[in-house]
Each structure stands twice: as C-alpha cells, then as structure tokens.
Amino acid sequence: MALGYRTRRRLSLLILLVGMPLYVVAAVTAVNWMDRSFGRQPIWVELLVYVALGFLWALPFRRVFRGVGQADPEDGANRPPRD
C-alpha cells in the first residue's frame, strides 16, 4: 500500500514526537538491564550499543521518512504559472 505525501508527513511527525521518546526510554532500559545482568561494561561497549540502537530505530521507517522534507509532488508546484 502506497502512502500519500500528506499521510507520510503526519506519520513521520507522530513517529518523531511519540515513538522516538518511547524508543529512547526502551533503549536506556535495555542498556541498564544489560548492566545489571552482566555487570558494568566498558564505555566503548555502551557507546557501541547506543550507536547500534540509534541506527536500528530508523530502519523500519525508511519508507515513511523518504522525501518528507521535499515539496509535495502532488501539489502542482511543477506546473507553469497561469497568466
């Protein structure tokens, strides 16, 4: 199912305002659980985990975010101006 431009814009805003903070809380909780289960890890391991989690959150949403910062292709902005 192809999403329209306006739907993708609204969905991307919802993901960034609601989903991202929830994902950050889940990532910090996961790293804290890892610390409690396996002991304190070196800082480079924690950094690697945070970088990996920071990259992984966007993978399922690539299609939603693609082209959202550009002009609406269905807006008719590419048409020549009327006289």
LODOKOL-391951 format. One record per residue (C-alpha): x, z, y. Coordinates in steps of 0.001 Angstrom, whole numbers, plus 500000, padded with zeros to 6 digits. Layout:
BEGIN
XZY...
//
This chain:
BEGIN
500000500000500000501476498931503323501136501373506172500368500145509652502666500834512572500436503488514162499954505242510816503707505314510209504304506720513707501784509506513202503018510261509703506631510395510868505687512827513628503859515017511133506862514945508787509262515911511568507106518663513094505738520255509912507706519008506932511201519367508362510918523084509247509414523775505811512269521885504172514864523825506198513340527122505047513331525880501443516980524741501687518165528065503136516173529928500486517777527818497751521293528489499067520543532226499343519221532197495765522423530466494703524477533189496434522518535957494713522727534288491293526345533122491275527953535253493964529163534129497364530512530586497254533392529293499379532307527967502754533122524369501788530735524577498807527923525854501024528691523150503570528595520519500838525238521830499593523753521828503112525029518300503807523604517052500499520236518721501154520247517365504720520705513849503369518268514146500474515228515107502559515087511683504207515310509542501074511606509680500159510605508922503761512809505904504494509875503513504489507873505722506851510658506028509442511826502406509304511076500611512579509163503506514171511449503580517230510814499932517999507939498298519818504679497821517959504872494420516266501071494134516229500783494902519939501154491314521038504179492019523208505821488873521857503110486640523283503832484758526508502217486294529605498888484890530737498591483190534089
//
